[in-house]
């Protein structure tokens, strides 16, 4: 798993590459909570290069989203496709998060 | 029935990778396509992580994973000697709850049921025996 972050407008874009499983999910979640500690409140998660996600990864996203909501922040998503997109759909996560078809369109939200 | 793999290791997260690689190699060798292999990997991870986290509250136990091929179907058999747990008896999680009410528990098990064609559970000689059955094409 590789995580890249980039500041853009009023938010931060977090691009996740590779695999988020039970082994790597804690590092993913820590990365996100560190960004919250640094004052970030608007997150765009780009999963365009994510190959695999399990419920441990979904748990990390949900925990972060709940934390952000308490502080009037938010998470939006882009790059969901293939089997990763399928996991989001099956889990019903596509109904609790705003999902955009491109980073460009998502950026208009932040 | 053809036995493709039998792997017996301590029920610890550090062994997740070895279990996954071995089962994925089996499925590949039997000609399962990439999509099915991803589904197999996810179902296996969710099943094993449950065992790692909950099967042995007071001790370190083992998990055994066997892969078999029967009539073109891959059967992944996962055996532990931990506390009895029948995932097939659990209700599905509420997938329409909004973010505040959404609980993550149960999601892993729901994913297993969706990824494979059939899940069978039995308790036998103080062991949990879980069978994940995957057809090559569906």
gemmi code that builds the backbone of each chain (N, CA, C; Angstrom):
import gemmi

chains = {
    "A": [
        ("UNK", (0.839, -1.196, 0.000), (0.000, 0.000, 0.000), (0.875, 1.247, 0.000)),
        ("UNK", (0.480, 2.196, -0.867), (1.192, 3.467, -0.933), (0.172, 4.589, -0.810)),
        ("UNK", (0.490, 5.576, -0.003), (-0.446, 6.681, 0.185), (0.229, 7.989, -0.190)),
        ("UNK", (-0.437, 8.749, -1.066), (0.080, 10.068, -1.426), (-0.941, 11.118, -1.038)),
        ("UNK", (-0.464, 12.203, -0.451), (-1.398, 13.264, -0.102), (-0.975, 14.566, -0.764)),
        ("UNK", (-1.973, 15.358, -1.101), (-1.698, 16.613, -1.794), (-2.771, 17.626, -1.395)),
        ("UNK", (-2.335, 18.810, -1.040), (-3.274, 19.878, -0.679), (-3.898, 20.464, -1.928)),
        ("UNK", (-5.158, 20.709, -1.866), (-5.833, 21.308, -3.020), (-6.995, 22.146, -2.495)),
        ("UNK", (-7.024, 23.420, -2.844), (-8.074, 24.312, -2.351), (-8.223, 24.191, -0.834)),
        ("UNK", (-9.462, 23.863, -0.394), (-9.686, 23.805, 1.050), (-9.585, 22.385, 1.611)),
        ("UNK", (-9.038, 21.495, 0.836), (-9.035, 20.116, 1.304), (-7.730, 19.404, 1.018)),
        ("UNK", (-7.770, 18.115, 1.223), (-6.589, 17.308, 0.959), (-7.020, 16.100, 0.111)),
        ("UNK", (-6.211, 15.813, -0.903), (-6.488, 14.644, -1.740), (-5.572, 13.511, -1.279)),
        ("UNK", (-6.176, 12.400, -0.946), (-5.398, 11.243, -0.507), (-5.570, 10.148, -1.560)),
        ("UNK", (-4.470, 9.792, -2.222), (-4.523, 8.742, -3.243), (-3.916, 7.469, -2.692)),
        ("UNK", (-4.669, 6.399, -2.771), (-4.222, 5.130, -2.199), (-3.966, 4.142, -3.320)),
        ("UNK", (-2.769, 3.564, -3.290), (-2.353, 2.654, -4.342), (-2.113, 1.282, -3.727)),
        ("UNK", (-2.467, 0.243, -4.455), (-2.142, -1.099, -3.981), (-3.279, -1.753, -3.223)),
        ("UNK", (-2.977, -2.234, -2.011), (-3.938, -3.066, -1.305), (-4.154, -2.597, 0.128)),
        ("UNK", (-5.431, -2.411, 0.483), (-5.765, -2.123, 1.877), (-6.451, -3.360, 2.449)),
        ("UNK", (-5.711, -4.099, 3.252), (-6.255, -5.317, 3.871), (-6.103, -5.215, 5.383)),
        ("UNK", (-6.344, -6.329, 6.080), (-6.299, -6.295, 7.547), (-4.905, -5.930, 8.055)),
        ("UNK", (-3.876, -6.192, 7.233), (-2.507, -5.888, 7.658), (-2.186, -4.405, 7.458)),
        ("UNK", (-2.624, -3.834, 6.327), (-2.241, -2.451, 6.021), (-3.267, -1.409, 6.479)),
        ("UNK", (-4.501, -1.846, 6.791), (-5.553, -0.875, 7.148), (-5.188, 0.013, 8.349)),
        ("UNK", (-4.547, -0.522, 9.409), (-4.206, 0.357, 10.541), (-3.312, 1.532, 10.127)),
        ("UNK", (-2.381, 1.282, 9.209), (-1.495, 2.349, 8.736), (-2.290, 3.385, 7.923)),
        ("UNK", (-3.209, 2.884, 7.125), (-4.091, 3.757, 6.338), (-4.898, 4.674, 7.268)),
        ("UNK", (-5.486, 4.054, 8.313), (-6.307, 4.842, 9.237), (-5.471, 5.863, 10.005)),
        ("UNK", (-4.246, 5.468, 10.377), (-3.372, 6.382, 11.115), (-3.008, 7.591, 10.253)),
        ("UNK", (-2.734, 7.304, 8.978), (-2.440, 8.358, 8.029), (-3.561, 9.398, 7.979)),
        ("UNK", (-4.784, 8.898, 7.927), (-5.939, 9.800, 7.856), (-6.117, 10.566, 9.166)),
        ("UNK", (-5.934, 9.866, 10.296), (-6.154, 10.572, 11.564), (-5.036, 11.585, 11.835)),
        ("UNK", (-3.829, 11.315, 11.320), (-2.756, 12.317, 11.430), (-3.131, 13.591, 10.672)),
        ("UNK", (-3.752, 13.401, 9.504), (-4.163, 14.568, 8.712), (-5.243, 15.375, 9.442)),
        ("UNK", (-6.147, 14.660, 10.140), (-7.169, 15.365, 10.939), (-6.479, 16.155, 12.052)),
        ("UNK", (-5.505, 15.525, 12.697), (-4.761, 16.210, 13.775), (-4.072, 17.471, 13.271)),
        ("UNK", (-3.654, 17.422, 12.002), (-2.982, 18.600, 11.428), (-3.974, 19.668, 10.992)),
        ("UNK", (-5.273, 19.381, 11.201), (-6.277, 20.405, 10.904), (-7.056, 20.198, 9.626)),
        ("UNK", (-6.765, 19.123, 8.886), (-7.530, 18.878, 7.654), (-8.965, 18.466, 8.001)),
        ("UNK", (-9.923, 19.014, 7.256), (-11.330, 18.693, 7.520), (-12.063, 18.185, 6.285)),
        ("UNK", (-11.524, 18.467, 5.104), (-12.177, 18.003, 3.880), (-11.238, 17.040, 3.146)),
        ("UNK", (-11.714, 15.815, 2.981), (-10.887, 14.770, 2.387), (-11.488, 14.285, 1.077)),
        ("UNK", (-10.642, 14.223, 0.068), (-11.034, 13.530, -1.157), (-10.158, 12.281, -1.257)),
        ("UNK", (-10.778, 11.125, -1.138), (-10.027, 9.874, -1.261), (-10.113, 9.389, -2.698)),
        ("UNK", (-8.954, 9.219, -3.323), (-8.920, 8.735, -4.700), (-8.471, 7.271, -4.721)),
        ("UNK", (-9.398, 6.405, -5.124), (-9.118, 4.957, -5.132), (-8.789, 4.425, -6.524)),
        ("UNK", (-8.453, 5.346, -7.429), (-8.200, 4.946, -8.819), (-7.138, 3.869, -8.969)),
        ("UNK", (-6.164, 3.847, -8.076), (-5.102, 2.849, -8.195), (-5.146, 1.800, -7.084)),
        ("UNK", (-6.307, 1.736, -6.431), (-6.475, 0.729, -5.388), (-6.899, -0.592, -6.032)),
        ("UNK", (-6.174, -1.647, -5.715), (-6.452, -2.942, -6.347), (-7.356, -3.820, -5.496)),
        ("UNK", (-7.333, -3.570, -4.173), (-8.016, -4.505, -3.275), (-8.377, -3.795, -1.978)),
        ("UNK", (-9.574, -4.037, -1.497), (-9.936, -3.529, -0.168), (-10.809, -4.577, 0.534)),
        ("UNK", (-10.559, -4.761, 1.831), (-11.383, -5.687, 2.609), (-12.147, -4.870, 3.650)),
        ("UNK", (-12.923, -5.558, 4.503), (-13.740, -4.825, 5.480), (-12.875, -4.027, 6.452)),
        ("UNK", (-11.617, -4.440, 6.641), (-10.716, -3.676, 7.512), (-10.489, -2.272, 6.937)),
        ("UNK", (-10.378, -2.181, 5.622), (-10.215, -0.894, 4.958), (-11.486, -0.063, 5.040)),
        ("UNK", (-12.639, -0.727, 4.859), (-13.921, -0.028, 4.963), (-14.101, 0.521, 6.373)),
        ("UNK", (-13.687, -0.277, 7.349), (-13.798, 0.142, 8.750), (-12.976, 1.414, 8.984)),
        ("UNK", (-11.782, 1.473, 8.405), (-10.903, 2.641, 8.564), (-11.559, 3.887, 7.969)),
        ("UNK", (-12.197, 3.730, 6.808), (-12.849, 4.864, 6.159), (-14.043, 5.336, 6.991)),
        ("UNK", (-14.827, 4.375, 7.476), (-16.008, 4.736, 8.269), (-15.609, 5.423, 9.571)),
        ("UNK", (-14.582, 4.890, 10.239), (-14.128, 5.486, 11.503), (-13.656, 6.920, 11.270)),
        ("UNK", (-12.929, 7.133, 10.172), (-12.440, 8.477, 9.851), (-13.604, 9.412, 9.536)),
        ("UNK", (-14.562, 8.904, 8.781), (-15.715, 9.731, 8.411), (-16.511, 10.155, 9.644)),
        ("UNK", (-16.654, 9.242, 10.600), (-17.392, 9.573, 11.823), (-16.656, 10.647, 12.621)),
        ("UNK", (-15.341, 10.486, 12.693), (-14.514, 11.471, 13.395), (-14.663, 12.847, 12.742)),
        ("UNK", (-14.611, 12.864, 11.421), (-14.697, 14.122, 10.677), (-16.063, 14.779, 10.830)),
        ("UNK", (-17.081, 13.961, 10.867), (-18.435, 14.507, 10.968), (-18.601, 15.295, 12.266)),
        ("UNK", (-18.012, 14.766, 13.346), (-18.075, 15.460, 14.639), (-17.445, 16.847, 14.564)),
        ("UNK", (-16.512, 17.003, 13.620), (-15.797, 18.275, 13.522), (-16.199, 19.048, 12.275)),
        ("UNK", (-17.404, 18.760, 11.790), (-17.933, 19.410, 10.599), (-17.070, 19.228, 9.357)),
        ("UNK", (-16.375, 18.128, 9.306), (-15.589, 17.824, 8.119), (-16.310, 16.817, 7.258)),
        ("UNK", (-15.681, 16.414, 6.163), (-16.323, 15.412, 5.311), (-15.312, 14.650, 4.459)),
        ("UNK", (-15.788, 13.505, 3.990), (-15.003, 12.687, 3.060), (-15.810, 12.513, 1.782)),
        ("UNK", (-15.174, 12.757, 0.650), (-15.802, 12.386, -0.619), (-14.853, 11.438, -1.353)),
        ("UNK", (-15.397, 10.685, -2.297), (-14.620, 9.617, -2.921), (-14.612, 9.731, -4.439)),
        ("UNK", (-13.521, 9.248, -5.026), (-13.488, 9.106, -6.482), (-12.619, 7.912, -6.863)),
        ("UNK", (-12.678, 7.532, -8.133), (-11.821, 6.453, -8.635), (-12.314, 5.053, -8.317)),
        ("UNK", (-13.597, 4.939, -7.950), (-14.115, 3.606, -7.612), (-14.475, 2.833, -8.878)),
        ("UNK", (-13.810, 1.721, -9.079), (-14.120, 0.909, -10.259), (-13.742, -0.546, -9.985)),
        ("UNK", (-14.074, -1.406, -10.898), (-13.693, -2.819, -10.799), (-14.143, -3.466, -9.509)),
        ("UNK", (-13.296, -4.348, -9.002), (-13.710, -5.131, -7.826), (-13.769, -4.268, -6.564)),
        ("UNK", (-12.947, -3.214, -6.504), (-13.014, -2.313, -5.344), (-14.356, -1.578, -5.338)),
        ("UNK", (-14.775, -1.121, -6.520), (-16.068, -0.456, -6.641), (-17.199, -1.390, -6.234)),
        ("UNK", (-17.047, -2.639, -6.603), (-18.041, -3.661, -6.268), (-18.184, -3.829, -4.752)),
        ("UNK", (-17.049, -3.879, -4.060), (-17.066, -4.043, -2.598), (-17.791, -2.861, -1.940)),
        ("UNK", (-17.552, -1.653, -2.448), (-18.247, -0.478, -1.916), (-19.757, -0.588, -2.125)),
        ("UNK", (-20.125, -1.071, -3.308), (-21.541, -1.175, -3.637), (-22.213, -2.240, -2.769)),
        ("UNK", (-21.598, -3.411, -2.685), (-22.164, -4.514, -1.900), (-22.337, -4.091, -0.440)),
        ("UNK", (-21.377, -3.318, 0.072), (-21.404, -2.904, 1.472), (-22.385, -1.758, 1.726)),
        ("UNK", (-22.928, -1.216, 0.654), (-23.835, -0.084, 0.811), (-23.101, 1.215, 1.094)),
        ("UNK", (-21.783, 1.216, 0.941), (-21.015, 2.439, 1.200), (-21.279, 3.501, 0.135)),
        ("UNK", (-21.788, 3.069, -1.009), (-22.073, 4.055, -2.059), (-23.271, 4.931, -1.695)),
        ("UNK", (-24.011, 4.513, -0.631), (-25.145, 5.358, -0.230), (-24.787, 6.271, 0.940)),
        ("UNK", (-23.655, 6.049, 1.601), (-23.307, 6.955, 2.707), (-22.221, 7.962, 2.323)),
        ("UNK", (-21.577, 7.732, 1.169), (-20.544, 8.687, 0.743), (-20.911, 9.262, -0.616)),
        ("UNK", (-20.487, 10.510, -0.809), (-20.645, 11.117, -2.133), (-19.511, 10.607, -3.008)),
        ("UNK", (-19.871, 10.042, -4.148), (-18.873, 9.458, -5.036), (-18.879, 10.199, -6.376)),
        ("UNK", (-17.701, 10.585, -6.824), (-17.582, 11.314, -8.079), (-16.868, 10.474, -9.127)),
        ("UNK", (-17.213, 10.714, -10.405), (-16.617, 9.886, -11.461), (-15.196, 10.315, -11.815)),
        ("UNK", (-14.798, 11.509, -11.393), (-13.419, 11.921, -11.657), (-12.925, 12.857, -10.553)),
        ("UNK", (-11.608, 12.923, -10.432), (-11.017, 13.813, -9.424), (-11.393, 15.262, -9.731)),
        ("UNK", (-11.412, 15.567, -11.021), (-11.745, 16.916, -11.467), (-13.141, 17.340, -10.977)),
        ("UNK", (-14.094, 16.450, -11.154), (-15.454, 16.770, -10.703), (-15.551, 16.825, -9.182)),
        ("UNK", (-14.814, 15.937, -8.509), (-14.838, 15.913, -7.050), (-14.261, 17.208, -6.485)),
        ("UNK", (-13.261, 17.731, -7.173), (-12.596, 18.951, -6.693), (-13.528, 20.149, -6.621)),
        ("UNK", (-14.559, 20.131, -7.438), (-15.521, 21.244, -7.408), (-16.254, 21.290, -6.066)),
        ("UNK", (-16.216, 20.189, -5.334), (-16.923, 20.074, -4.048), (-16.086, 20.593, -2.874)),
        ("UNK", (-14.795, 20.742, -3.072), (-13.960, 21.069, -1.905), (-13.308, 22.451, -2.005)),
    ],
    "B": [
        ("UNK", (-12.385, -36.328, -5.495), (-11.979, -35.007, -5.029), (-10.453, -34.885, -5.007)),
        ("UNK", (-9.979, -33.768, -5.536), (-8.537, -33.549, -5.601), (-8.132, -32.551, -4.499)),
        ("UNK", (-7.176, -32.936, -3.670), (-6.698, -32.007, -2.639), (-5.520, -31.214, -3.209)),
        ("UNK", (-5.663, -29.902, -3.206), (-4.653, -29.046, -3.831), (-3.687, -28.462, -2.808)),
        ("UNK", (-4.162, -28.302, -1.580), (-3.360, -27.593, -0.592), (-3.836, -27.927, 0.812)),
        ("UNK", (-2.885, -28.031, 1.725), (-3.232, -28.129, 3.136), (-2.181, -27.363, 3.919)),
        ("UNK", (-2.615, -26.291, 4.570), (-1.674, -25.413, 5.257), (-2.158, -25.183, 6.683)),
        ("UNK", (-1.272, -25.410, 7.619), (-1.622, -25.368, 9.035), (-0.671, -24.387, 9.728)),
        ("UNK", (-1.217, -23.275, 10.238), (-0.352, -22.240, 10.837), (-1.036, -21.632, 12.064)),
        ("UNK", (-0.259, -20.985, 12.942), (-0.870, -20.282, 14.079), (-1.867, -19.211, 13.595)),
        ("UNK", (-2.943, -19.044, 14.370), (-4.004, -18.097, 13.990), (-3.575, -16.676, 14.312)),
        ("UNK", (-2.687, -16.163, 13.514), (-2.171, -14.812, 13.735), (-2.193, -14.025, 12.449)),
        ("UNK", (-2.405, -12.714, 12.600), (-2.491, -11.830, 11.441), (-1.247, -11.912, 10.555)),
        ("UNK", (-0.100, -12.135, 11.186), (1.139, -12.181, 10.400), (1.133, -13.334, 9.385)),
        ("UNK", (0.247, -14.306, 9.569), (0.183, -15.421, 8.625), (-0.846, -15.229, 7.511)),
        ("UNK", (-1.562, -14.100, 7.564), (-2.599, -13.856, 6.551), (-2.018, -13.945, 5.133)),
        ("UNK", (-0.878, -13.295, 4.941), (-0.247, -13.269, 3.622), (0.074, -14.657, 3.095)),
        ("UNK", (0.587, -15.505, 3.946), (0.948, -16.868, 3.497), (-0.282, -17.671, 3.111)),
        ("UNK", (-1.322, -17.566, 3.937), (-2.557, -18.276, 3.606), (-3.099, -17.786, 2.259)),
        ("UNK", (-3.131, -16.458, 2.108), (-3.683, -15.879, 0.880), (-2.896, -16.319, -0.348)),
        ("UNK", (-1.556, -16.164, -0.275), (-0.732, -16.511, -1.434), (-0.943, -17.962, -1.840)),
        ("UNK", (-0.981, -18.856, -0.858), (-1.114, -20.277, -1.164), (-2.443, -20.577, -1.843)),
        ("UNK", (-3.515, -19.996, -1.318), (-4.840, -20.268, -1.895), (-4.961, -19.625, -3.279)),
        ("UNK", (-4.446, -18.396, -3.422), (-4.496, -17.727, -4.725), (-3.714, -18.532, -5.767)),
        ("UNK", (-2.555, -19.066, -5.387), (-1.772, -19.902, -6.308), (-2.581, -21.105, -6.778)),
        ("UNK", (-3.284, -21.744, -5.841), (-4.133, -22.893, -6.181), (-5.185, -22.518, -7.206)),
        ("UNK", (-5.888, -21.415, -6.918), (-6.987, -20.992, -7.792), (-6.454, -20.638, -9.179)),
        ("UNK", (-5.287, -19.992, -9.206), (-4.664, -19.640, -10.486), (-4.334, -20.892, -11.280)),
        ("UNK", (-3.695, -21.829, -10.593), (-3.280, -23.067, -11.258), (-4.481, -23.826, -11.810)),
        ("UNK", (-5.632, -23.663, -11.184), (-6.827, -24.367, -11.656), (-7.597, -23.551, -12.691)),
        ("UNK", (-7.041, -22.397, -13.067), (-7.630, -21.631, -14.163), (-8.757, -20.689, -13.774)),
        ("UNK", (-8.878, -20.354, -12.490), (-9.887, -19.366, -12.085), (-9.453, -17.996, -12.604)),
        ("UNK", (-10.430, -17.194, -13.060), (-10.040, -15.908, -13.631), (-9.773, -14.872, -12.530)),
        ("UNK", (-9.205, -13.743, -12.961), (-8.734, -12.731, -12.020), (-9.848, -12.230, -11.100)),
        ("UNK", (-11.036, -12.051, -11.646), (-12.149, -11.546, -10.858), (-12.520, -12.539, -9.752)),
        ("UNK", (-12.622, -13.804, -10.125), (-12.959, -14.837, -9.141), (-11.856, -14.944, -8.075)),
        ("UNK", (-10.613, -14.787, -8.514), (-9.498, -14.887, -7.573), (-9.566, -13.764, -6.533)),
        ("UNK", (-9.910, -12.566, -6.978), (-10.068, -11.446, -6.035), (-11.180, -11.734, -5.030)),
        ("UNK", (-12.252, -12.345, -5.524), (-13.376, -12.671, -4.645), (-12.971, -13.746, -3.633)),
        ("UNK", (-12.208, -14.707, -4.115), (-11.718, -15.778, -3.238), (-10.824, -15.180, -2.150)),
        ("UNK", (-9.933, -14.280, -2.576), (-9.004, -13.665, -1.633), (-9.757, -12.889, -0.550)),
        ("UNK", (-10.774, -12.151, -0.958), (-11.539, -11.363, 0.007), (-12.294, -12.271, 0.994)),
        ("UNK", (-12.943, -13.304, 0.460), (-13.689, -14.225, 1.331), (-12.746, -14.921, 2.315)),
        ("UNK", (-11.566, -15.294, 1.829), (-10.589, -15.957, 2.691), (-10.096, -15.008, 3.779)),
        ("UNK", (-9.751, -13.782, 3.387), (-9.272, -12.821, 4.394), (-10.316, -12.589, 5.482)),
        ("UNK", (-11.561, -12.336, 5.071), (-12.601, -12.044, 6.070), (-12.803, -13.240, 7.009)),
        ("UNK", (-12.754, -14.439, 6.464), (-12.940, -15.637, 7.305), (-11.782, -15.797, 8.286)),
        ("UNK", (-10.567, -15.631, 7.777), (-9.391, -15.832, 8.632), (-9.274, -14.746, 9.704)),
        ("UNK", (-9.530, -13.498, 9.319), (-9.382, -12.403, 10.284), (-10.367, -12.576, 11.445)),
        ("UNK", (-11.561, -13.072, 11.130), (-12.515, -13.386, 12.200), (-11.935, -14.394, 13.180)),
        ("UNK", (-11.318, -15.410, 12.638), (-10.715, -16.451, 13.493), (-9.543, -15.859, 14.291)),
        ("UNK", (-8.690, -15.097, 13.603), (-7.540, -14.481, 14.293), (-8.026, -13.627, 15.476)),
        ("UNK", (-9.117, -12.885, 15.249), (-9.571, -11.929, 16.266), (-10.410, -12.547, 17.382)),
        ("UNK", (-11.174, -13.574, 17.049), (-12.183, -14.015, 18.026), (-12.126, -15.482, 18.446)),
        ("UNK", (-11.504, -16.337, 17.657), (-11.635, -17.777, 17.944), (-10.927, -18.186, 19.237)),
        ("UNK", (-9.814, -17.539, 19.497), (-9.009, -17.954, 20.651), (-8.791, -16.785, 21.609)),
        ("UNK", (-9.760, -16.508, 22.484), (-9.611, -15.332, 23.367), (-8.494, -15.481, 24.398)),
        ("UNK", (-8.199, -16.699, 24.823), (-7.245, -16.856, 25.924), (-5.965, -17.603, 25.571)),
        ("UNK", (-5.801, -17.977, 24.339), (-4.638, -18.791, 23.988), (-4.316, -18.543, 22.519)),
        ("UNK", (-3.192, -19.045, 22.087), (-2.886, -18.970, 20.659), (-3.186, -20.332, 20.051)),
        ("UNK", (-4.088, -20.362, 19.131), (-4.433, -21.622, 18.484), (-3.999, -21.627, 17.027)),
        ("UNK", (-4.396, -22.668, 16.331), (-4.012, -22.819, 14.928), (-5.214, -22.712, 13.995)),
        ("UNK", (-4.903, -22.497, 12.755), (-5.910, -22.569, 11.688), (-5.368, -23.477, 10.598)),
        ("UNK", (-6.269, -24.253, 10.042), (-5.887, -25.107, 8.928), (-6.713, -24.700, 7.718)),
        ("UNK", (-6.044, -24.520, 6.600), (-6.756, -24.202, 5.366), (-6.464, -25.288, 4.339)),
        ("UNK", (-7.523, -25.903, 3.842), (-7.392, -26.919, 2.799), (-8.110, -26.450, 1.544)),
        ("UNK", (-7.473, -26.675, 0.405), (-8.142, -26.384, -0.867), (-8.391, -27.686, -1.590)),
        ("UNK", (-9.616, -27.826, -2.054), (-9.967, -29.041, -2.786), (-10.702, -28.656, -4.047)),
        ("UNK", (-10.618, -29.544, -5.025), (-11.358, -29.318, -6.255), (-12.348, -30.460, -6.415)),
        ("UNK", (-13.618, -30.078, -6.594), (-14.638, -31.108, -6.742), (-15.622, -30.671, -7.813)),
        ("UNK", (-15.714, -31.432, -8.851), (-16.631, -31.137, -9.960), (-16.509, -29.684, -10.424)),
        ("UNK", (-15.280, -29.240, -10.624), (-15.057, -27.892, -11.138), (-15.276, -26.781, -10.123)),
        ("UNK", (-15.561, -27.173, -8.889), (-15.750, -26.156, -7.849), (-14.574, -26.199, -6.879)),
        ("UNK", (-14.120, -25.006, -6.505), (-13.050, -24.916, -5.519), (-13.684, -24.894, -4.131)),
        ("UNK", (-13.198, -25.763, -3.266), (-13.708, -25.774, -1.899), (-12.566, -25.371, -0.975)),
        ("UNK", (-12.752, -24.254, -0.302), (-11.762, -23.811, 0.676), (-12.300, -24.188, 2.048)),
        ("UNK", (-11.589, -25.069, 2.701), (-12.028, -25.548, 4.009), (-11.159, -24.893, 5.072)),
        ("UNK", (-11.806, -24.217, 6.024), (-11.071, -23.484, 7.058), (-11.452, -24.077, 8.413)),
        ("UNK", (-10.463, -24.590, 9.118), (-10.742, -25.310, 10.366), (-10.011, -24.649, 11.534)),
        ("UNK", (-10.752, -24.382, 12.621), (-10.092, -23.929, 13.842), (-10.675, -24.682, 15.027)),
        ("UNK", (-9.951, -24.652, 16.143), (-10.414, -25.349, 17.351), (-10.851, -24.362, 18.422)),
        ("UNK", (-11.232, -23.172, 17.986), (-11.620, -22.119, 18.924), (-13.074, -22.210, 19.343)),
        ("UNK", (-13.569, -21.102, 19.916), (-14.944, -21.104, 20.417), (-15.910, -21.290, 19.235)),
        ("UNK", (-17.041, -21.979, 19.487), (-17.975, -22.249, 18.400), (-18.469, -20.960, 17.760)),
        ("UNK", (-18.458, -20.931, 16.455), (-18.951, -19.745, 15.751), (-19.511, -20.133, 14.389)),
        ("UNK", (-20.815, -19.942, 14.248), (-21.471, -20.281, 12.986), (-21.896, -19.011, 12.280)),
        ("UNK", (-21.073, -18.580, 11.337), (-21.385, -17.326, 10.643), (-22.647, -17.433, 9.796)),
        ("UNK", (-22.990, -18.650, 9.383), (-24.164, -18.785, 8.505), (-25.465, -18.498, 9.256)),
        ("UNK", (-25.389, -18.484, 10.606), (-26.607, -18.237, 11.383), (-26.840, -16.743, 11.647)),
        ("UNK", (-25.865, -15.910, 11.278), (-25.998, -14.474, 11.571), (-26.875, -13.757, 10.543)),
        ("UNK", (-27.675, -12.776, 11.024), (-28.455, -11.985, 10.055), (-27.542, -11.032, 9.285)),
        ("UNK", (-27.995, -10.581, 8.132), (-27.211, -9.612, 7.367), (-27.237, -8.258, 8.073)),
        ("UNK", (-26.156, -7.472, 7.922), (-26.142, -6.143, 8.550), (-27.123, -5.201, 7.853)),
        ("UNK", (-27.474, -4.122, 8.536), (-28.338, -3.103, 7.934), (-27.499, -2.220, 7.004)),
        ("UNK", (-27.705, -2.402, 5.719), (-26.862, -1.702, 4.753), (-27.420, -0.346, 4.352)),
        ("UNK", (-28.579, 0.007, 4.917), (-29.142, 1.292, 4.529), (-29.069, 2.317, 5.663)),
        ("UNK", (-28.527, 1.912, 6.814), (-28.377, 2.851, 7.930), (-27.474, 4.005, 7.491)),
        ("UNK", (-27.724, 5.199, 8.041), (-26.824, 6.293, 7.665), (-25.536, 6.221, 8.493)),
        ("UNK", (-24.654, 7.179, 8.256), (-23.293, 7.036, 8.769), (-23.216, 6.861, 10.289)),
        ("UNK", (-24.041, 7.645, 11.015), (-23.972, 7.588, 12.487), (-24.346, 6.209, 13.019)),
        ("UNK", (-25.353, 5.623, 12.356), (-25.856, 4.352, 12.883), (-25.147, 3.155, 12.282)),
        ("UNK", (-24.338, 3.429, 11.280), (-23.721, 2.317, 10.560), (-22.700, 1.610, 11.441)),
        ("UNK", (-22.847, 0.305, 11.548), (-21.874, -0.481, 12.301), (-21.066, -1.309, 11.321)),
        ("UNK", (-19.811, -1.446, 11.640), (-18.971, -2.169, 10.701), (-18.991, -3.667, 10.990)),
        ("UNK", (-19.332, -4.024, 12.205), (-19.393, -5.443, 12.558), (-20.376, -6.165, 11.665)),
        ("UNK", (-20.031, -7.344, 11.254), (-20.937, -8.115, 10.414), (-20.730, -7.882, 8.932)),
        ("UNK", (-20.022, -6.808, 8.607), (-19.810, -6.505, 7.195), (-18.887, -7.530, 6.532)),
        ("UNK", (-17.857, -7.943, 7.260), (-16.924, -8.940, 6.732), (-17.640, -10.235, 6.375)),
        ("UNK", (-18.525, -10.663, 7.269), (-19.255, -11.915, 7.048), (-20.212, -11.772, 5.871)),
        ("UNK", (-20.840, -10.606, 5.783), (-21.726, -10.336, 4.653), (-20.942, -10.416, 3.334)),
        ("UNK", (-19.734, -9.855, 3.341), (-18.903, -9.898, 2.130), (-18.567, -11.340, 1.744)),
        ("UNK", (-18.254, -12.168, 2.742), (-17.947, -13.579, 2.452), (-19.127, -14.213, 1.709)),
        ("UNK", (-20.332, -14.007, 2.262), (-21.522, -14.631, 1.661), (-21.739, -14.152, 0.231)),
        ("UNK", (-21.375, -12.903, -0.039), (-21.580, -12.357, -1.380), (-20.496, -12.802, -2.368)),
        ("UNK", (-19.297, -13.065, -1.863), (-18.172, -13.363, -2.747), (-18.161, -14.804, -3.245)),
        ("UNK", (-18.702, -15.719, -2.432), (-18.625, -17.133, -2.811), (-20.016, -17.650, -3.177)),
        ("UNK", (-20.066, -18.825, -3.769), (-21.358, -19.365, -4.204), (-22.109, -20.036, -3.066)),
        ("UNK", (-21.361, -20.586, -2.121), (-22.014, -21.285, -1.017), (-21.101, -21.280, 0.208)),
        ("UNK", (-21.700, -21.110, 1.396), (-20.941, -21.196, 2.649), (-21.578, -22.291, 3.496)),
        ("UNK", (-20.755, -23.231, 3.935), (-21.286, -24.304, 4.781), (-20.504, -24.332, 6.082)),
        ("UNK", (-21.219, -24.536, 7.184), (-20.541, -24.592, 8.479), (-20.960, -25.854, 9.216)),
        ("UNK", (-20.005, -26.459, 9.884), (-20.369, -27.505, 10.837), (-19.396, -27.496, 12.014)),
        ("UNK", (-19.907, -27.934, 13.179), (-19.075, -28.073, 14.369), (-18.874, -29.572, 14.558)),
        ("UNK", (-17.615, -29.961, 14.617), (-17.322, -31.387, 14.665), (-16.075, -31.596, 15.519)),
        ("UNK", (-16.151, -32.468, 16.502), (-15.014, -32.773, 17.379), (-14.349, -31.495, 17.897)),
        ("UNK", (-15.158, -30.600, 18.459), (-14.664, -29.333, 19.009), (-13.961, -28.445, 17.995)),
        ("UNK", (-14.288, -28.636, 16.728), (-13.698, -27.771, 15.700), (-14.782, -27.058, 14.902)),
        ("UNK", (-14.464, -25.825, 14.506), (-15.312, -25.118, 13.540), (-14.799, -25.474, 12.153)),
        ("UNK", (-15.681, -25.968, 11.305), (-15.282, -26.318, 9.942), (-16.142, -25.511, 8.976)),
        ("UNK", (-15.459, -24.607, 8.280), (-16.149, -23.711, 7.361), (-15.755, -24.096, 5.943)),
        ("UNK", (-16.735, -24.257, 5.080), (-16.447, -24.528, 3.675), (-16.937, -23.373, 2.821)),
        ("UNK", (-15.997, -22.783, 2.081), (-16.346, -21.755, 1.097), (-16.297, -22.425, -0.266)),
        ("UNK", (-17.398, -22.390, -0.978), (-17.465, -23.113, -2.254), (-17.603, -22.124, -3.391)),
        ("UNK", (-16.688, -22.253, -4.355), (-16.620, -21.277, -5.445), (-16.647, -22.000, -6.784)),
        ("UNK", (-17.619, -21.625, -7.602), (-17.675, -22.180, -8.961), (-16.712, -21.417, -9.846)),
        ("UNK", (-16.188, -22.110, -10.856), (-15.245, -21.438, -11.732), (-15.937, -20.314, -12.524)),
        ("UNK", (-17.124, -20.601, -13.020), (-17.869, -19.579, -13.760), (-19.202, -19.357, -13.058)),
        ("UNK", (-19.607, -18.079, -13.060), (-20.977, -17.856, -12.571), (-21.605, -16.655, -13.265)),
    ],
}
model = gemmi.Model(1)
for chain_id, residues in chains.items():
    chain = gemmi.Chain(chain_id)
    for i, (resn, *xyz) in enumerate(residues, 1):
        res = gemmi.Residue()
        res.name, res.seqid = resn, gemmi.SeqId(i, " ")
        for name, pos in zip(("N", "CA", "C"), xyz):
            atom = gemmi.Atom()
            atom.name, atom.element = name, gemmi.Element(name[0])
            atom.pos, atom.b_iso = gemmi.Position(*pos), 0.0
            res.add_atom(atom)
        chain.add_residue(res)
    model.add_chain(chain)
structure = gemmi.Structure()
structure.add_model(model)
structure.setup_entities()
